[in-house]
Amino acid sequence: MSYVTTLTKNGQMTLPKPIRDKLGAKTGAQLSVEWQNGRAIVQVQLIDERLQQIRKESTAHLKQQGLYGLREEELKAGIDKERAAYYGQKYKLS
């Protein structure tokens, strides 16, 4: 079944109720959207799966950057540095 929805000027759209029901998506659900073979794939991102993914990625990144096992204040300083670098690169800030 195919549905038509409208994209707002803010890039938002409403998923038709039958699609939300099939996804099991409730208000506030996190959705992952990826592009594959000319199609947008939308999936509900289960919070436990997402937290596990973030924890795994964060641990690997911290180890790679030599930040794993640091004290809280050292870790916060490292996070602030990485955040500034990430957003500076993403939004071309400098």
N, C-alpha and C positions, 0 to 999 in steps of 0.2 A: 504494500500500500504506500502511496506517495502523498505527501502533504505539501502545501505551499505556506511559507511564513515570510514575514517582512523583516528586513534588517533595519534597525533604527540608525540614526546618525551617530549614536554612541557605539555602534557595532553590536548591539544586543538584539536578540530574537527570542520569540516564545516558541518553545518546543510544544507541538500539539499534544494534548492530553493522552491520546493513545500511545504516542511515542514515550512520553514520561512514564506511563504505566508499564510499558514493556521494559524500560530501563530500570524501573523501580526507583525512579528519582523523585525525591520529596523536596519541598522548599528548603533551600540552603544547601542542597547536595553539591558536592564538588564533582565536576565533570572533566574528564580528560578529552581533548580534541586533538586528533593527529591527521595528517594528510598522507594518504596512501593511494597510489595509482589513480590520481585524479579525483579522489573522493575524500570527503571529510568523515572521519570515523569518530563517533561520540560514544563514550563509555562512562558509567558512573564510577568514580574513584572512591572506593571504599576507604574510610578513614583509617582503619587498621592497616590496610595494605599501604596506603600513602605514608603513614607514620613509619612503618617498617622500611619503606623505600628511602625516606628522608634520613632515618637513623643510619642505614647502611651507607648511603652516599656521604653523609656528614662524617662518619667515622673514617671512611676511606680518604676523604679529602683532608681531614685533620691529620691523619697519619702521613699523607703525602706532603703536607705543608710543614710537618714537624711540630704540630700544635697538639697532638693527642697526648693526654696525660698532664696537661698544664693546669695550674690553679685557675680558679674562676676569673679573677681579674685579668690574668694573662690570656685566657681564652676569649673573654669579651673584647679585649684589645685586638686580638687576631681576627675576630668576627667583624669588628668595625672596619678594620683594614681591608678585608676581603670584600665586604659589602660596598665600600667606597670604590674599590677597583672594579667590581662587577658593574655597578650602576654607572660609573664613569665611562666604562667601555660600552655598555648597552646603549646609553643615551648620549654617548660621545661628549661627555663633560670633561672640562679641564680648565 
